Amino acid sequence: MTVGEVFLESISSGVITEHEISWVTSHQGAFARHEEALALRLGRLVDEGQINLGCRLPSRLVQHKLVLNEWIEPLGRRRGTAAVCA
């Protein structure tokens, strides 16, 4: 794992995991100057609320929920009612 990987994953998902924060804090003494800058930026984004502490859902689970809500449920219990956008 590198600071760049953690930064990019957090930016793209909007979430940083507890494990990633723990890794960043435990390795910060060995960071190069550019890595320190990334860690500071990451911290600022967390402070601003643009990146949240949490867990990432696997894409298959997200895809399953999408299919369930948009295809399966309208054919079942919610038949005849307006689709609910979440």
N, C-alpha and C positions, 0 to 999 in steps of 0.2 A: 504494500500500500504506500502511496506517496501523497503529499499534500495536494498536488495537482489533481490526482484522481478523486480525492475527497471533495475538493473544491468544485470540480466539474459535475460530479454526481449530485452534490448538494444544490448547486445552481439549477441543474436541469430538472430535479425532482421537487425542489423547494423544501426538502427534508434532510436533516442530518441525524444520524443515529447516535445513540449513547456510546456505542463502541467506537465510532469514528471520532467523536469528541475526545474520548479517553485516549485514543491513539495519538491524536494531534497534541494533546497536553503532555503526554509522556515522552514524546519525541521532539518537543520544541527546542530543546537544548542543542540538538544536532542539525537544525535547519540552516540552510544557506540563506543569504539575504533575500533572494526572491521568494523562497519558501516562507520566510517570516512575513513578508508582505502579503502573501496569499492567506496565511493564517490570520493576520490582522483583519484583512478584508472579510474573511469568513466570519470572524467574531462580530464585526460591525453589522453584517447582514443578519446575523442571529439577533443582535441587539435591536435592530430596526424592525424585526418581525418578518423579514422577507424570506428567511429560512427558519423552519420550525424544527424543534427537537421531537423526534418521533420514530416511526418505523416505515419502511417502504413496503407497499403491497406488491407482491409478485404480479407481473403483467398478465399472467394467465388468470389470476383471480379477478383482476380488474376487467378483463375481457369477458369472463363468465358473468359478472354482474351486469355488464352492458347488454349481453345477449339475453339474460334473464329479464331485465327491465324492458328492453325494447322489442323482443320477439316472443318470448314464452309467456310472460304475464298477460299481455294484451289478448292472448288466445285463451287464457284460463280465467282466473277469478275476476279480473278486471274487464272482462269482455263487455262492450257496450258503454263503458265510461271513458271519459277523456283521458288521454295519456298524461301521465304525471312526469314532468321534467325534473330531474334531480341535479 
